[in-house]
Amino acid sequence: MTDLSSFPITKKWPAQHPERLQLYSLPTPNGVKVSIMLEETGLPYEPHLVSFETGDQMSPEFLSLNPNNKIPAILDPDGPGGKPLALFESGAILMYLAEKTGKFIPQDAAGRYETLQWVMFQMGGIGPMFGQLGFFNKFAGKDYEDKRPRDRYVNESKRLLGVLDKRLAGRAWIMGSDYTIADIATFPWIRNLIGFYEAGDLVGFKDFPNVARALEAFVARPAVVAGLGIPKRG
């Protein structure tokens, strides 16, 4: 049987199935990227809920796996060379799982790097900008009288949506006819922007029909439907 006892995180979240990939996460846009990817690939995995309400992400056990105290993180007992591998950062995990399974990433070098550039577009642009917009529109920032900070992120979010809408013109998915980790990285954030953050009208989402079409196709995928609810909240 696989022994993961040398990893402190397993003291707080014991592995019932140590031979399976261990997922430590929460169903947020970054978190569900990985649960969706795992559902899409069919890799056996065991999910563990990292509750921010109880400060799980600041526990010594979680910090031993991710010193940046963010979800998601994974522990793969069958990593490179058959040795366990611990990883954090959702983009890095998506790349790892794509290469591990040979799925949802082009096999040719040019296609692979083009896909990775769109993953980085999400990581460096869409995620941070939409997250800030969410703060200023839905959370504490909505009480600020000065709307210039909010509008800064509104305008940048619109610009990013425009870039993505243009990319999707005449394409089913970001990379064309093939669904890839670029889509898995991006569309949970689009869904969150117009859903949880309630910012669809603010960014004029109706002006981005290609993004809306691809989002509709994304959320209809069975693996996405499943992954959006993993890990289950207590």
C-alpha positions in Angstrom: 0.0 0.0 0.0 1.2 3.5 -0.8 2.6 5.3 2.3 2.0 9.0 2.4 2.7 9.4 6.2 5.8 11.4 5.6 3.7 14.3 4.3 2.4 16.3 7.3 -0.8 17.3 5.5 -2.0 13.7 5.8 -2.2 14.1 9.6 -4.9 16.7 9.3 -6.5 15.2 6.2 -5.9 11.4 6.4 -5.9 9.6 3.1 -8.6 6.9 3.0 -7.2 5.9 -0.4 -3.5 6.7 -0.4 -3.0 5.1 -3.8 -5.1 7.9 -5.3 -4.2 11.4 -6.1 -5.0 13.6 -3.1 -6.8 17.0 -3.8 -6.9 19.7 -1.1 -9.3 22.4 -2.3 -12.5 24.4 -2.1 -15.1 24.9 -4.9 -13.8 28.4 -6.0 -12.8 29.3 -9.6 -9.2 28.3 -8.9 -10.2 25.2 -7.0 -12.6 23.8 -9.5 -10.1 24.1 -12.3 -8.4 21.0 -10.8 -11.5 19.0 -9.8 -12.9 19.6 -13.3 -9.6 18.5 -14.9 -9.6 15.3 -12.7 -13.1 14.5 -13.7 -12.3 15.1 -17.3 -9.3 12.8 -17.3 -10.8 10.1 -15.2 -7.8 9.9 -12.8 -8.8 8.4 -9.5 -8.6 11.0 -6.7 -9.6 11.7 -3.2 -10.9 15.3 -2.4 -10.4 17.1 0.9 -12.2 20.3 1.8 -9.9 23.1 3.0 -12.3 25.3 4.9 -11.4 29.0 5.0 -14.1 29.5 7.6 -12.0 27.6 10.1 -8.7 28.7 8.9 -7.6 25.4 7.4 -5.4 27.1 4.9 -3.2 28.6 7.7 -2.7 25.4 9.5 0.9 24.0 9.7 -0.3 20.9 7.9 -1.6 22.8 4.9 1.4 25.2 4.9 3.7 22.2 4.7 2.2 21.5 1.2 1.6 25.1 0.1 3.5 27.8 2.0 1.5 30.4 0.1 -1.7 29.2 2.0 -3.9 29.1 -1.2 -6.0 26.4 -2.7 -5.8 24.1 -4.7 -2.9 21.8 -3.9 -2.4 18.2 -4.7 -0.3 15.2 -3.5 0.1 12.6 -6.3 1.4 9.3 -4.9 2.4 8.3 -8.4 4.4 11.2 -9.5 7.4 11.3 -11.9 9.6 8.2 -11.5 6.8 6.6 -9.4 7.6 8.9 -6.4 5.0 11.1 -4.6 4.8 14.7 -5.9 3.3 17.7 -4.1 2.2 20.7 -6.1 0.4 24.0 -5.6 -0.8 26.7 -8.0 -3.8 25.8 -10.2 -2.0 26.5 -13.5 1.0 24.4 -12.6 -1.4 21.6 -11.5 -3.3 21.7 -14.8 -0.1 21.5 -16.8 1.1 18.6 -14.7 -2.1 16.6 -15.1 -2.3 17.3 -18.8 1.2 16.0 -19.3 0.7 13.1 -16.9 -2.4 11.9 -18.8 -1.6 13.2 -22.3 -5.0 14.8 -22.4 -6.3 18.3 -23.0 -3.1 19.7 -24.3 -1.7 19.4 -27.9 1.1 16.9 -28.4 3.0 19.1 -30.9 5.4 21.6 -29.3 3.9 24.7 -31.1 0.3 23.8 -30.1 1.5 23.0 -26.5 3.1 26.4 -26.1 0.2 28.2 -27.7 -2.1 26.5 -25.2 0.1 27.5 -22.3 0.1 31.1 -23.3 -3.7 31.2 -22.9 -3.4 29.5 -19.5 -1.0 32.2 -18.5 -3.4 34.8 -19.9 -6.0 33.5 -17.4 -3.5 33.3 -14.6 -2.0 36.7 -15.0 -5.0 38.6 -16.3 -8.5 37.2 -16.0 -8.1 35.7 -12.5 -6.5 38.7 -10.7 -8.7 41.3 -12.5 -12.0 39.5 -12.1 -11.1 38.8 -8.5 -10.5 42.5 -7.8 -13.7 43.4 -9.6 -15.5 40.9 -7.4 -14.2 42.6 -4.3 -15.2 46.1 -5.4 -18.6 45.0 -6.7 -19.8 42.5 -4.2 -17.8 42.6 -1.1 -16.3 45.3 1.1 -15.3 47.5 -1.8 -18.9 48.1 -2.8 -19.2 50.6 0.2 -16.4 52.8 -1.1 -17.7 56.1 -2.3 -14.9 56.6 -4.7 -15.7 54.3 -7.7 -12.5 54.8 -9.5 -10.9 51.7 -8.1 -13.9 49.6 -9.1 -14.0 51.2 -12.6 -10.4 50.4 -13.1 -11.1 46.7 -12.8 -14.4 47.0 -14.7 -12.5 48.5 -17.7 -9.7 46.0 -17.6 -12.2 43.1 -17.3 -14.0 44.4 -20.3 -10.7 44.6 -22.2 -9.8 41.0 -21.3 -13.3 39.7 -22.3 -12.8 41.5 -25.6 -9.5 39.7 -26.2 -11.1 36.4 -25.4 -14.2 37.1 -27.5 -12.1 37.9 -30.5 -10.1 34.7 -30.0 -13.3 32.6 -29.8 -14.7 34.1 -33.1 -15.1 31.1 -35.4 -13.7 28.7 -32.8 -15.5 26.3 -30.5 -12.8 26.6 -27.8 -9.8 28.8 -27.1 -7.5 26.5 -29.1 -10.1 25.8 -31.9 -12.0 22.5 -32.2 -10.1 20.9 -29.3 -11.0 21.5 -25.7 -7.9 22.1 -23.6 -6.6 23.2 -20.2 -6.9 26.8 -21.5 -10.6 26.4 -21.4 -10.6 24.6 -18.0 -8.5 27.4 -16.6 -10.6 30.2 -18.0 -14.3 29.4 -17.9 -14.7 28.9 -14.2 -13.7 32.6 -13.8 -16.1 33.7 -16.5 -18.9 31.8 -14.8 -17.9 33.4 -11.4 -17.8 36.9 -12.8 -21.4 36.9 -14.1 -22.7 34.5 -11.4 -21.2 34.8 -7.9 -19.7 38.3 -8.5 -23.0 39.5 -10.1 -21.0 41.7 -12.5 -22.5 40.7 -15.8 -24.3 44.0 -16.4 -21.3 46.0 -15.1 -19.0 44.5 -17.7 -21.6 44.4 -20.5 -21.4 40.7 -20.8 -24.0 40.7 -23.6 -21.4 42.4 -25.8 -19.3 39.2 -25.8 -21.4 36.6 -27.6 -18.6 34.3 -28.4 -17.5 34.1 -24.7 -21.2 33.5 -23.7 -21.5 30.7 -26.3 -18.4 28.9 -25.2 -19.3 29.3 -21.5 -22.7 27.7 -22.2 -20.9 24.7 -23.8 -18.4 24.5 -21.0 -21.0 24.3 -18.1 -22.9 21.7 -20.0 -20.0 19.2 -19.9 -20.7 16.3 -17.5 -17.2 16.6 -16.0 -17.7 20.3 -15.4 -21.1 19.7 -13.8 -19.5 17.2 -11.4 -16.3 19.2 -10.8 -18.0 22.4 -9.9 -19.3 20.8 -6.7 -16.0 19.2 -5.5 -15.0 19.2 -2.8 -18.4 19.3 -1.2 -18.8 22.0 1.4 -19.6 20.8 4.8 
